[in-house]
Amino acid sequence: MKNWKLPEFLQTPLGLMTVLGLLIAVSELLIMIVIYDAIAFLHIPDVYWNFIDAILLILFVSPALYFLVFQKIHDNEERFRQINASVQDAIIVVNEQDLITEWNLAAQKMFQYSQEEAIGLQVNQLIFLPCHHADAERDLAGFQKIGVRSLIGKTTEISALRKDGSEFPIELSLSAAKVKGRWHAMGVIRDITERKRAEDELRIAAVAFSTQNGMVITDPEGKILRVNEAFTRLTGYRADEAVGKTMALLHSGRQSQLFYQHMWQKLLDEDQWRGEIWNRRKNGQIYPEMLSITAVVSPERGVTHYVGNFIDITANKEAEARIHRLAYYDPLTSLPNRRLLQDRLGQALAAGKRSGRYGALIFLDLDNFKPINDTHGHDVGDLLLIEVARRITLCVRDVDTVARLGGDEFVVMLSDLDMDKAASTAEAEAVAEKIRNTVAEPYLLTIQQEDDSETTVEHSCTSSLGVALFISHESSVEEIIKCADMAMYQAKESGGNQIHFFDQTICSAD
């Protein structure tokens, strides 16, 4: 019985009127049948009978009338209250004086005003409606002055104010109705703070995505979902060529599998990775880039995306190479300079400590370099130094070092010779002799004249070489260079074009 409902026909106005008519007729008939004899027996006058008849009719019909009409109204009101309380959107009703007359539970939560506090407030204390000029046409009385008229039937985004004074964005839908000759406006309000925040983030992301840096978004498995124009410019791959592929599309082969394993492990541990990497363009060119990868993490789903941001650092690498070259190489001959020689000699000493093998340093100085500078100028002298550097380099192994210290002084470092000192001495002497003979061969130096004609200068040049053997536990880097330099001067003082070995006992640290 609790869920019993009237047939649909009886819920219509015509159905209700039909039922009421039947109830009245049946009630009247029952009154006449049941009470008529009693009234006749008591000799009640007709005037009283009419009065009694009306009272009895009311008593019979009233319960049915309540059940059919007023209970339905009550049920509808209760249903409306439940719906009004359960909706997520705030619902308010405003009268012609701009006063709030209805205020649902969602409105209480949204604006932080209880129903008792909100009823009777001016609506423009809570919602910033667009105002009109004072002399504007007024059709809906108070609605016009607060700008409601222009919003009726529309959905608009405006700002509202909470009880604590904080402002927040809302979406307002207004409708108006005239009840008993008075206008009322009902507003359905939705808090769009989160939506606005998401829109702001999308705008920021769109601006960031239009940066000059290459950007790529992948899913958690590394499949490319989106790239920007800078990605295409830097890699050569159009968006339609990259989307759906993995980042292996750009792998150059310069990084090992272990490198990528460490990269992904750091991403899993810290949600980000940054470093230099070598990638391959569409045209096959390998280039260096500075890459930053950041994980996009959802509290519910974990990592949802990865965002990569990279720049081409080819220019940086080239600048670093130039700086390194200036710092460690002779600009004329492109041979290592004193700084790089000292570094490599230190490494050779460390290697000798592990292997127990000797090394040798050959210090070379040209015997008659000054005359060519005096006779033909420094340009020709430079050509001679370049050719000497080339010849010396051809006399040694790739693992050996040929350096220019300045002027006409060259140093050759031989590493990893023999564990036996005598055998190492013989090896070093053989290389030094080969260098001496090669340097002594005649030179044909071609120079460009101011009129673009060429002149060939023939020159003969000998050299003096000093050799110092070294092993890790006996001497320091500077001591070894000093020993070889002293041996070279002994060769030069002996007439030049000679090889002189320095006495290792004199050259030792002791």
C-alpha positions as CSV (number, residue, x, y, z in Angstrom):
1,M,0.0,0.0,0.0
2,K,2.9,2.3,0.6
3,N,3.9,2.4,-3.0
4,W,0.3,2.4,-4.3
5,K,-0.4,5.0,-7.0
6,L,-3.5,6.2,-8.6
7,P,-4.1,5.3,-12.2
8,E,-2.7,7.9,-14.6
9,F,-6.2,9.0,-15.7
10,L,-7.2,9.8,-12.1
11,Q,-4.1,11.9,-11.7
12,T,-5.3,14.3,-14.3
13,P,-7.6,17.3,-13.5
14,L,-10.5,15.6,-15.4
15,G,-9.9,12.4,-13.6
16,L,-9.9,14.2,-10.2
17,M,-13.1,16.0,-11.0
18,T,-14.8,12.8,-12.1
19,V,-13.8,11.0,-8.9
20,L,-14.9,14.0,-6.7
21,G,-18.3,14.0,-8.5
22,L,-18.8,10.3,-8.0
23,L,-17.8,10.6,-4.3
24,I,-20.2,13.4,-3.7
25,A,-23.0,11.5,-5.5
26,V,-22.3,8.3,-3.6
27,S,-22.0,10.1,-0.3
28,E,-25.3,11.9,-0.8
29,L,-26.9,8.6,-1.7
30,L,-25.6,6.9,1.5
31,I,-26.7,9.8,3.6
32,M,-30.2,9.6,2.2
33,I,-30.4,5.8,2.6
34,V,-28.8,5.5,6.1
35,I,-30.1,8.6,7.9
36,Y,-33.4,9.4,6.1
37,D,-35.5,7.1,8.3
38,A,-33.9,8.5,11.5
39,I,-34.6,12.0,10.4
40,A,-38.2,11.2,9.5
41,F,-38.7,9.5,12.9
42,L,-37.3,12.4,14.8
43,H,-39.4,14.9,12.8
44,I,-36.4,17.1,12.0
45,P,-37.4,20.1,10.0
46,D,-36.1,20.4,6.4
47,V,-34.0,23.4,7.2
48,Y,-32.0,21.4,9.7
49,W,-31.9,18.4,7.4
50,N,-30.2,20.5,4.8
51,F,-27.6,21.6,7.4
52,I,-27.1,18.1,8.6
53,D,-26.8,16.8,5.0
54,A,-24.1,19.4,4.2
55,I,-22.1,18.5,7.4
56,L,-22.3,14.8,6.7
57,L,-21.3,15.3,3.1
58,I,-18.3,17.3,4.1
59,L,-17.3,14.5,6.6
60,F,-17.6,11.9,3.9
61,V,-15.8,13.8,1.1
62,S,-13.1,15.5,3.1
63,P,-10.8,12.5,3.5
64,A,-11.1,11.6,-0.1
65,L,-10.5,15.2,-1.1
66,Y,-7.4,15.3,1.1
67,F,-6.1,12.1,-0.4
68,L,-6.8,13.0,-4.0
69,V,-5.7,16.7,-4.0
70,F,-3.9,17.9,-0.9
71,Q,-1.8,14.7,-0.4
72,K,-0.7,15.0,-4.0
73,I,0.3,18.6,-3.5
74,H,2.2,17.6,-0.4
75,D,3.9,14.7,-2.2
76,N,4.9,17.1,-5.0
77,E,6.3,19.6,-2.5
78,E,8.3,16.9,-0.7
79,R,9.6,15.5,-4.0
80,F,10.7,19.1,-5.0
81,R,12.4,19.5,-1.6
82,Q,14.3,16.3,-2.0
83,I,15.4,17.1,-5.6
84,N,16.3,20.6,-4.6
85,A,18.5,19.2,-1.7
86,S,20.2,16.6,-3.8
87,V,21.2,18.6,-6.9
88,Q,24.9,19.5,-7.1
89,D,24.2,22.9,-8.5
90,A,23.2,25.9,-6.3
91,I,19.6,27.0,-6.9
92,I,18.4,30.4,-5.7
93,V,15.3,32.4,-6.3
94,V,15.2,36.2,-6.3
95,N,12.2,38.5,-6.1
96,E,11.6,41.9,-7.7
97,Q,13.4,43.7,-4.9
98,D,16.6,41.6,-5.6
99,L,16.1,39.7,-2.4
100,I,16.9,36.0,-2.1
101,T,13.8,34.0,-1.3
102,E,14.9,30.4,-2.0
103,W,18.3,28.9,-1.2
104,N,19.1,25.2,-1.5
105,L,21.6,23.0,0.2
106,A,24.2,23.2,-2.7
107,A,24.0,27.0,-2.4
108,Q,24.8,26.8,1.3
109,K,27.9,24.7,0.6
110,M,29.0,26.8,-2.4
111,F,28.6,30.3,-0.8
112,Q,29.1,29.2,2.9
113,Y,25.8,31.0,3.9
114,S,23.2,29.0,5.8
115,Q,19.6,29.2,4.5
116,E,18.7,31.5,7.4
117,E,21.6,33.8,6.6
118,A,21.0,33.9,2.8
119,I,17.2,34.5,2.7
120,G,16.6,38.2,2.5
121,L,20.1,39.1,1.3
122,Q,20.5,41.3,-1.8
123,V,21.7,39.0,-4.6
124,N,24.3,41.5,-5.8
125,Q,26.1,41.0,-2.5
126,L,27.0,37.5,-3.7
127,I,26.9,37.6,-7.4
128,F,28.6,40.2,-9.6
129,L,25.9,40.8,-12.2
130,P,26.6,43.2,-15.1
131,C,25.2,46.6,-14.2
132,H,23.2,48.9,-16.6
133,H,23.2,52.7,-16.7
134,A,20.8,54.4,-14.3
135,D,18.7,55.8,-17.1
136,A,18.4,52.4,-18.9
137,E,14.9,51.1,-19.8
138,R,13.3,49.3,-16.8
139,D,11.0,46.4,-17.6
140,L,11.5,44.0,-14.8
141,A,11.9,46.5,-12.0
142,G,14.7,45.4,-9.7
143,F,15.9,42.8,-12.2
144,Q,16.9,45.5,-14.6
145,K,19.1,47.5,-12.3
146,I,21.2,44.5,-11.4
147,G,21.4,43.4,-15.0
148,V,19.3,40.3,-14.7
149,R,17.1,41.1,-17.7
150,S,19.9,40.8,-20.1
151,L,20.7,37.4,-18.7
152,I,17.3,35.8,-18.7
153,G,17.3,32.6,-20.7
154,K,21.1,32.7,-21.1
155,T,24.0,30.9,-19.5
156,T,26.9,33.2,-18.6
157,E,30.2,33.0,-16.7
158,I,30.6,35.6,-14.0
159,S,32.2,35.9,-10.5
160,A,30.7,35.3,-7.1
161,L,31.7,36.0,-3.5
162,R,31.7,33.5,-0.7
163,K,31.0,34.4,2.9
164,D,34.7,34.4,3.7
165,G,35.3,37.1,1.1
166,S,36.9,34.8,-1.5
167,E,36.0,35.3,-5.1
168,F,35.3,32.4,-7.4
169,P,34.0,31.9,-11.0
170,I,30.5,30.5,-11.6
171,E,28.3,29.6,-14.5
172,L,24.9,31.1,-14.1
173,S,21.7,30.1,-15.9
174,L,18.7,32.4,-15.3
175,S,15.0,32.0,-15.9
176,A,12.1,34.3,-14.9
177,A,8.4,33.7,-14.1
178,K,5.5,35.9,-12.9
179,V,3.8,34.4,-9.8
180,K,0.7,36.2,-8.6
181,G,1.6,39.3,-10.6
182,R,5.2,39.5,-9.3
183,W,8.3,38.6,-11.2
184,H,10.7,36.0,-9.8
185,A,14.1,34.9,-11.2
186,M,15.5,31.5,-10.6
187,G,19.3,31.0,-10.9
188,V,21.0,27.7,-11.4
189,I,24.7,28.2,-10.4
190,R,27.6,25.9,-11.0
191,D,31.1,26.5,-9.4
192,I,33.5,26.3,-12.4
193,T,36.7,26.9,-10.4
194,E,38.2,23.5,-11.4
195,R,37.2,24.0,-15.0
196,K,38.8,27.4,-15.1
197,R,41.9,26.0,-13.6
198,A,42.0,23.3,-16.2
199,E,41.5,25.8,-19.0
200,D,44.3,28.0,-17.6
201,E,46.6,25.0,-17.5
202,L,45.6,24.1,-21.1
203,R,46.4,27.7,-22.2
204,I,49.7,27.6,-20.4
205,A,50.5,24.2,-21.9
206,A,49.6,25.6,-25.4
207,V,51.9,28.5,-24.9
208,A,54.7,26.2,-23.6
209,F,54.1,23.9,-26.5
210,S,54.7,26.7,-28.9
211,T,58.2,27.3,-27.5
212,Q,61.4,27.2,-29.5
213,N,62.3,24.1,-27.6
214,G,61.4,20.7,-29.1
215,M,58.5,19.1,-27.1
216,V,57.1,15.6,-27.2
217,I,54.3,14.0,-25.2
218,T,54.3,10.2,-24.8
219,D,52.1,7.6,-23.1
220,P,53.6,5.6,-20.1
221,E,55.1,3.1,-22.6
222,G,56.9,5.8,-24.5
223,K,54.6,5.9,-27.6
224,I,54.5,9.5,-29.0
225,L,51.1,11.2,-28.7
226,R,52.0,14.7,-29.7
227,V,54.9,16.9,-30.9
228,N,55.3,20.6,-31.5
229,E,56.6,22.5,-34.5
230,A,60.0,22.9,-32.9
231,F,60.2,19.1,-32.7
232,T,59.7,18.9,-36.5
233,R,62.3,21.7,-37.1
234,L,64.9,20.0,-34.9
235,T,64.4,16.4,-35.9
236,G,63.0,16.6,-39.4
237,Y,60.0,14.4,-38.5
238,R,56.5,15.8,-39.2
239,A,53.9,15.1,-36.5
240,D,52.2,12.5,-38.7
241,E,55.5,10.7,-39.0
242,A,56.3,10.7,-35.3
243,V,52.9,10.1,-33.6
244,G,52.4,6.5,-32.8
245,K,56.1,5.7,-32.9
246,T,58.3,5.3,-29.8
247,M,61.3,7.5,-29.0
248,A,63.5,4.8,-30.5
249,L,62.7,6.7,-33.7
250,L,65.5,9.2,-32.7
251,H,68.1,6.8,-31.2
252,S,71.5,7.4,-32.6
253,G,73.2,4.2,-31.4
254,R,75.8,6.3,-29.4
255,Q,74.2,5.4,-26.1
256,S,74.3,1.9,-24.7
257,Q,71.3,0.0,-23.5
258,L,72.6,0.4,-20.0
259,F,72.4,4.2,-20.5
260,Y,68.6,4.0,-21.2
261,Q,68.1,1.5,-18.3
262,H,69.6,4.1,-15.9
263,M,67.5,6.9,-17.5
264,W,64.2,5.0,-17.0
265,Q,65.2,3.9,-13.5
266,K,65.7,7.5,-12.5
267,L,62.4,8.5,-14.1
268,L,60.6,5.7,-12.1
269,D,62.4,6.8,-8.9
270,E,62.2,10.6,-9.2
271,D,59.6,11.3,-12.0
272,Q,62.2,13.3,-13.9
273,W,65.5,13.0,-15.8
274,R,67.8,15.6,-17.4
275,G,71.0,15.1,-19.3
276,E,72.8,15.3,-22.6
277,I,72.0,12.7,-25.3
278,W,72.9,12.1,-28.9
279,N,70.0,11.6,-31.2
280,R,69.5,11.1,-35.0
281,R,67.6,13.4,-37.3
282,K,65.4,12.1,-40.1
283,N,68.3,12.8,-42.6
284,G,70.6,10.6,-40.6
285,Q,72.6,13.4,-39.0
286,I,73.6,12.7,-35.4
287,Y,73.4,15.7,-33.1
288,P,73.7,16.4,-29.4
289,E,70.7,17.7,-27.4
290,M,69.9,18.7,-23.8
291,L,66.9,16.6,-22.9
292,S,64.5,17.0,-19.9
293,I,61.9,14.3,-19.3
294,T,59.1,14.9,-16.7
295,A,56.5,12.3,-15.6
296,V,52.8,13.5,-15.4
297,V,51.5,11.7,-12.4
298,S,47.8,11.2,-11.4
299,P,47.0,10.3,-7.8
300,E,44.6,7.7,-9.0
301,R,46.3,6.2,-12.1
302,G,50.0,6.9,-11.5
303,V,52.1,8.0,-14.5
304,T,49.8,9.0,-17.3
305,H,52.2,10.7,-19.7
306,Y,55.8,11.7,-20.1
307,V,56.7,15.2,-21.4
308,G,60.1,15.7,-23.1
309,N,61.7,19.1,-23.7
310,F,64.9,19.3,-25.6
311,I,67.2,21.8,-27.4
312,D,69.9,21.2,-30.0
313,I,73.3,21.9,-28.3
314,T,75.4,21.5,-31.4
315,A,76.6,25.1,-31.1
316,N,77.4,24.7,-27.5
317,K,79.4,21.5,-28.2
318,E,81.3,23.2,-31.0
319,A,82.1,26.2,-28.7
320,E,83.3,23.7,-26.0
321,A,85.4,22.0,-28.6
322,R,87.0,25.3,-29.7
323,I,87.7,26.2,-26.1
324,H,89.1,22.8,-25.4
325,R,91.3,23.0,-28.5
326,L,92.6,26.4,-27.5
327,A,93.3,25.2,-24.0
328,Y,95.0,21.9,-25.0
329,Y,96.2,22.2,-28.6
330,D,98.8,24.2,-30.4
331,P,96.9,26.5,-32.9
332,L,99.6,26.3,-35.6
333,T,100.3,22.6,-35.8
334,S,97.2,21.2,-34.1
335,L,99.5,19.1,-31.9
336,P,98.8,18.8,-28.1
337,N,100.4,21.7,-26.1
338,R,102.3,21.6,-22.8
339,R,99.1,21.3,-20.7
340,L,97.8,18.3,-22.6
341,L,101.3,16.7,-22.6
342,Q,101.5,17.0,-18.8
343,D,98.1,15.4,-18.5
344,R,98.9,12.5,-20.7
345,L,102.3,12.0,-19.1
346,G,100.5,11.8,-15.7
347,Q,98.2,9.1,-17.2
348,A,101.2,7.2,-18.5
349,L,102.8,7.3,-15.1
350,A,99.6,5.9,-13.6
351,A,99.4,3.2,-16.3
352,G,103.1,2.3,-15.8
353,K,102.5,1.9,-12.1
354,R,100.0,-0.8,-12.9
355,S,101.9,-2.5,-15.7
356,G,105.5,-2.0,-14.5
357,R,106.5,-0.9,-18.0
358,Y,108.8,2.0,-18.9
359,G,108.0,5.1,-21.0
360,A,110.3,7.6,-22.7
361,L,110.1,11.3,-23.4
362,I,112.0,12.7,-26.4
363,F,112.6,16.4,-26.4
364,L,113.4,17.8,-29.9
365,D,114.7,21.2,-30.9
366,L,115.5,22.3,-34.5
367,D,119.2,23.2,-35.0
368,N,119.0,25.9,-37.6
369,F,115.4,27.2,-37.5
370,K,116.3,30.9,-36.9
371,P,117.9,31.5,-40.4
372,I,114.7,30.5,-42.3
373,N,112.7,33.1,-40.3
374,D,115.3,35.8,-40.8
375,T,115.6,35.0,-44.6
376,H,112.1,34.2,-45.7
377,G,109.9,35.5,-42.8
378,H,107.7,33.9,-40.2
379,D,105.1,32.6,-42.7
380,V,107.7,30.3,-44.2
381,G,109.0,29.4,-40.7
382,D,105.4,28.4,-39.8
383,L,105.2,26.2,-42.9
384,L,108.4,24.5,-41.8
385,L,107.1,23.9,-38.2
386,I,103.8,22.4,-39.7
387,E,105.8,20.0,-41.9
388,V,108.1,19.0,-39.0
389,A,105.1,18.2,-36.9
390,R,103.6,16.1,-39.7
391,R,106.9,14.1,-40.1
392,I,107.3,13.5,-36.4
393,T,103.8,12.2,-36.1
394,L,104.4,9.7,-38.9
395,C,107.3,8.2,-37.0
396,V,105.3,7.2,-33.9
397,R,102.4,5.0,-32.9
398,D,98.8,6.2,-32.5
399,V,99.1,5.6,-28.7
400,D,102.1,7.9,-28.5
401,T,101.9,11.7,-28.1
402,V,103.6,14.3,-30.2
403,A,103.4,17.8,-28.6
404,R,104.7,21.3,-29.5
405,L,105.8,23.3,-26.5
406,G,106.4,26.5,-28.5
407,G,108.9,27.9,-31.0
408,D,110.8,25.1,-32.6
409,E,110.5,22.7,-29.5
410,F,108.7,19.4,-29.9
411,V,108.2,16.6,-27.4
412,V,107.4,12.9,-28.1
413,M,106.0,10.7,-25.4
414,L,106.4,7.0,-25.8
415,S,104.3,4.9,-23.4
416,D,104.0,1.2,-22.6
417,L,107.5,0.2,-23.7
418,D,109.1,-2.8,-22.0
419,M,109.4,-3.9,-18.4
420,D,113.2,-4.1,-18.9
421,K,115.1,-0.8,-18.9
422,A,117.6,-1.8,-21.5
423,A,115.0,-3.0,-23.9
424,S,113.0,0.2,-23.4
425,T,116.1,2.2,-24.0
426,A,116.7,0.5,-27.3
427,E,113.1,1.0,-28.4
428,A,113.2,4.7,-27.5
429,E,116.6,5.2,-29.3
430,A,115.2,3.5,-32.4
431,V,112.2,5.9,-32.5
432,A,114.4,8.9,-31.8
433,E,116.8,7.9,-34.6
434,K,113.9,7.6,-37.0
435,I,112.7,11.0,-36.1
436,R,116.1,12.6,-36.5
437,N,116.6,11.1,-39.9
438,T,113.1,12.1,-41.1
439,V,113.4,15.7,-39.8
440,A,116.8,16.0,-41.6
441,E,115.4,15.3,-45.0
442,P,115.2,18.4,-47.3
443,Y,112.0,20.6,-47.2
444,L,110.2,22.1,-50.2
445,L,108.0,24.9,-48.8
446,T,105.5,26.6,-51.2
447,I,104.5,30.1,-50.3
448,Q,101.8,32.4,-51.8
449,Q,103.0,35.8,-53.0
450,E,100.9,39.0,-52.9
451,D,100.3,38.7,-56.6
452,D,98.9,35.2,-56.1
453,S,101.9,33.6,-57.6
454,E,103.7,30.7,-55.8
455,T,107.3,30.5,-54.7
456,T,109.0,27.3,-53.5
457,V,111.7,27.6,-50.9
458,E,114.1,24.7,-50.3
459,H,115.5,24.3,-46.8
460,S,117.5,21.7,-44.9
461,C,117.1,21.3,-41.2
462,T,118.6,19.1,-38.5
463,S,117.5,18.5,-34.9
464,S,118.9,17.8,-31.5
465,L,117.1,15.2,-29.4
466,G,117.2,14.5,-25.7
467,V,115.7,11.3,-24.3
468,A,114.6,10.5,-20.7
469,L,113.2,7.2,-19.7
470,F,110.6,7.2,-16.9
471,I,108.8,4.8,-14.7
472,S,106.1,5.7,-12.2
473,H,108.0,5.4,-8.9
474,E,111.1,7.3,-10.0
475,S,110.1,10.8,-11.1
476,S,107.2,13.4,-11.3
477,V,105.8,14.9,-14.5
478,E,107.8,18.1,-14.3
479,E,111.0,16.2,-13.4
480,I,110.7,14.0,-16.5
481,I,110.2,17.0,-18.8
482,K,113.1,18.7,-17.2
483,C,115.4,15.6,-17.7
484,A,114.5,15.3,-21.4
485,D,115.1,19.1,-21.8
486,M,118.5,18.8,-20.2
487,A,119.4,15.9,-22.4
488,M,118.4,17.8,-25.5
489,Y,120.7,20.7,-24.5
490,Q,123.5,18.3,-24.0
491,A,122.9,17.0,-27.6
492,K,122.8,20.5,-29.0
493,E,126.1,21.5,-27.1
494,S,127.7,18.4,-28.6
495,G,127.3,19.9,-32.1
496,G,123.6,19.2,-32.9
497,N,121.9,16.6,-35.1
498,Q,122.5,14.1,-32.2
499,I,120.5,12.0,-29.8
500,H,121.5,12.2,-26.1
501,F,120.1,10.0,-23.3
502,F,119.8,11.6,-19.9
503,D,121.3,9.6,-17.0
504,Q,118.2,8.2,-15.2
505,T,120.0,8.2,-11.8
506,I,120.6,11.9,-12.1
507,C,117.0,12.5,-13.3
508,S,115.4,10.5,-10.4
509,A,113.6,12.2,-7.5
510,D,116.3,11.1,-5.2
